[in-house]
Amino acid sequence: MHHVTRYAVDQDHYINEGCIWQKGVPFDIPYGVITPKAEECENLLVLVCVSGSAVSFCTIRLEPTWMHLGEVSGIAAAMTEAAKRFIRGELHGIEDLYKVIGRKERSLWADQRGHLSPGFDRLEGYVFYTTLYGKSLELISAPIKFNNNPSFRSDDLDKIFYQIAWKAVVEHSLSGVTDKNGNGIGDHLD
């Protein structure tokens, strides 16, 4: 149990305010807490000094949540690159950015909160793979097989997702992966 504020009533008594306790209730952290105001800064995700109240910070400060915010920043970089490529017309087979707005089945995001549409979660997996193994998926010669929703899959789109994931990881300063010689293998493995 955590009390946000304790007020002294007199020398022997106090009042606890802001008692928060909910056991085992999942929650979402809005993407906006790690993005500064657009007029103050562009192209920056702030993972430590998040925008939140004292109460919300009680859960954000836990180590697993910090780790998840770090993961999200890499995935956000990949999704931003995917959105840019969609706007340039480079993601063939993708019909829209938001399924909830355009009602197109093959959209990158299912909603405006940032949840990926079915089938596109593989981009998230590609970011994890490249971070963990320090290698670009472009080095894998055979197509990666997926059991779920094969209508979303095309080898060309997957190759673009490989490139997007690798770019997001090597350009993310906290990933620990660099590729100065451009061979698709992290410099720490060469």
N, C-alpha and C positions, 0 to 999 in steps of 0.2 A: 504494500500500500504506500502511496506517495501523496503527501500533502504539499500543495504548491506554496501556501503561505501560512504562517503561524503568528497570531496576534496575541499580545499580552493584555489580559483584561485587568488584572491587578498583580500583586506580588506572587500570589499562589495559584492563579488560574490563567489559562490561555484558551484560545479558540483556533482550531485547525480549519482552514478554508481550502477549497479546491481539491478535496479528496477524490482521487481518480483510481479506479480499479475495475478492470474488466478482464476476466480470465479467458484466454484462448480465443479472442475475437480478431479475425484477420482484418486488415485495413490497407487502404491504398495511400500512398504518398503522392500528392499531385506533382506533376513535372515542374510546375511553376515555382516550387520552393527552391529549386537549384538553378533557376534562370533569373539573372538580375533584370531590372526594368530595362526595356529596350532603349529608352532615352539616356540611361546611365552607362550602358555597356552592351556591346554586341559580340557574338561568337564566343561566349564564355559560359561554362557551367560551374557553379560554385557548390562543391560537395560538403564542405565543412561548416561554413557560416550560412546555413540554410535559413530561409525566411520562414519563421514559425514562432508560435507562442511558446511560453515556458511549459505549458501542458503538453503540446505536441512534441517538444524537444525531449521530453521524458522517454519517449519510445525511439525517436530518431537517434539518440545518443548511444544506443546499444550496438555492440560490435557487428552483429549480423546485418543490421540495417545500414551501417556505414558501408559494409562490403557490398551490399545490394545497390546502394547509391553509386558506388564506383562502377559496378557492372552496367548499370543503367546509362551512365555517361558514355561508355563505349558503344552501347547499342543505339543511343540517341545520335551519336556521330554517324553510325552506319545508316540509320533511318533518314537522317538529314540528307546524306549523300544519295540515298535511293530516291527521295522526293525530288532532289535537284535533277537526277537523271530522268525521272518521270516527266518533269516539266520540259526537259530538252527533247523528249520523245525517244529516249534510249531504252525504256523498259517495255519491250514489245509483249503484248498480252495483258498488261496492266491497264485497266479501264479508268480508274479514278484514284484519288488520294484517300478519301473517306467514304466508306460504304454507307454510313448513316446519312450522309448528305446527298451523294449522287445516286444512291441505291444501285450501284454497280457491284456485281458479285466479286469481280477481280479487282479489289481495291487494296491498297497497302494497309490502311488502318480500318479496323472495324468501327471505331468511334473517335470522337474528338479528344478523348482522354489518353490516347496513345496505345491502346490495345491493338496488337497486330491481327490482321484478318487471318482466317484459317489458311494454312499453307505457307504463309510468309514468316512464321516463327522459325523457319529454318535459317533465315538470315541471322537471327539471334543466336542460334546454335553455331553458325559459322564464325561469329565473333568470338564465342567461347572457345571453339576449337583453335582458332588462330592465336588467341591469347595463351591458352594452356600449352600448346605444342610449339608455338613460335614458328609455324610454317604456314604458307599460303595454301589454300585448298586447290589452287591452280596446279600444284605439283601432283595431285591425284589424277591419274589418267582416265580411270573408269568413272562414269556418272555415279553419283551417290543415289542409292535407291531409297524411296520413301513409301511407306505403306498408306499414309493418309492423303486423301484427296488428290489423286494423280492428275486431275484436270488442271490444277494450278501449276503443275510442273512442266518446265521445258528446259532442255539442256542449255540453250542460249541464255535464258534468264538465270539459271543456276551459275553459269560462268560469270555473269555480271555480278551476282551476289557474292561469289568468291572474291572478286576484285574489290567490291565495296567493303567486305569484312576485313580484308587485308589492309586496305587503305585506312580504315577506321582504327585498327589496332596499331599500326606502325606510326600513325600520326598522333596517337594518344600518349601524352607524356608520362602517364602513370602506368601504362601497360607493361613497361619493361621490355618491349619488343621493338627493335629497330632493324632496318634493312637498307643500310647505306649503299651496298653494291647492287641492290635491285634484283637479287636472285630468288626471292620468295622464301628465303630461309633467314630466320632471325640471326642477327650478327653474333649473339651469344652462343649459337650452335655451330657457327662456321669454324 
